Amino acid sequence: MNVSRSIADDRNRVFEFSGPPRRVVSLVPSDTLNVAALGCAHALVGRTDYCELPAEIAALPSVGGTKNPRIDDVLRLEPDLVLANQEENTRGDLETLAQRGVRVYVAFPKRVAEGVAHLARLARLFGVERELGARDLVRRAYAAVNDAQQARANAAGPPVRVFCPIWMQPLMTIHGDTFISDMLSLSGAVNVFGDRTRRYPLAADLGKAAALPPEKVEGRDVRYPRVTLEEVVARAPELVLLPDEPHPFTDADAEVFRSLAIPAAANGAVVTMSGKDLCWYGARSVEGIARVRAIVERFASRRA
């Protein structure tokens, strides 16, 4: 028998579900994986071009990119739920879908633990929170977070100073109020640009002009600053992590950082890694946390 339940998304909008959704379009790659990992892949009827895990969802029709989904294609799939993300998807697209009568559930976790809580809410949303597989997945996700927190608290030395760019041209990185930065912190690292906000206009972000006052940039996301190589040198990172998404950093990109006068270059600590481990929230964190921790701990021991 279906049980009515009320579940709020990360925009604090409460949705009433009289039963699990049966036709779901996911506009978020990590949520596509989350739904499948909870044993609910049968409910997925559409995905984005970037939804590539698990492999079997490749058979589902794609509705385009995360930033530019084809709204008509989404509507033709007649979804009773669209999974979205405030950061990955475009506000106008989500508002259009909502105006067309589609229920749009928006996630926006900025912390790894919030991503796990989102996974637990999805389990409730799909009505599988008491099923063994889903319960075990959520339990293991929380355990991974708790284990990492304890390891960080018991660490003998200071956290490893990490620079993690997310784009090369222009060079962009992350503020402390981001999921990736929290993943680094949880793994025993400290984001060297954790205090650096994005400034407007571009010239101000690069230190070549005065920044607009706060009231002029109200409502804009300032968590992804554009920085210069000179700033990277000044922040002296001990480890440079180059994820393969959202920007696929190349060997040529890595050589740019290896040529800098920074501890990471001197110690051979400019490394490529999976972007999914850093920024896919929920089910991916179950194993992703351990992999990020292993990278950070390897260079922490080398430093010692």
Buried (B, 14 or more C-beta within 10 A) or exposed (E): EEEEBEBEBBEEEEBEBEEBBEBBBBBBBBBBBBBBBBBBBEBBBBBBEBBBBBEEBEEBEBBBBBEEBEBEBBBEBEBBBBBBBBBBBBEEBBEBBBEEEBBBBBBBBBBBBBBBBBBBBBBBBBBBBEBEEBBEBBEBBBEBBEBBBEBBEEBEEEBBBBBBBBEBEEBBBBBBBBBBBBBBBBBBBBBBBBEBBBBBBEEBBBEEEEBEEEEEBEEEEBBBBBBBEEBBEEBBBBBBBBBBBEBEBEEEBBEBBBEBEBBBBEEEBBBBBBBBBBBBBBBBBBEBBBBBBEBBBBBBEEBE
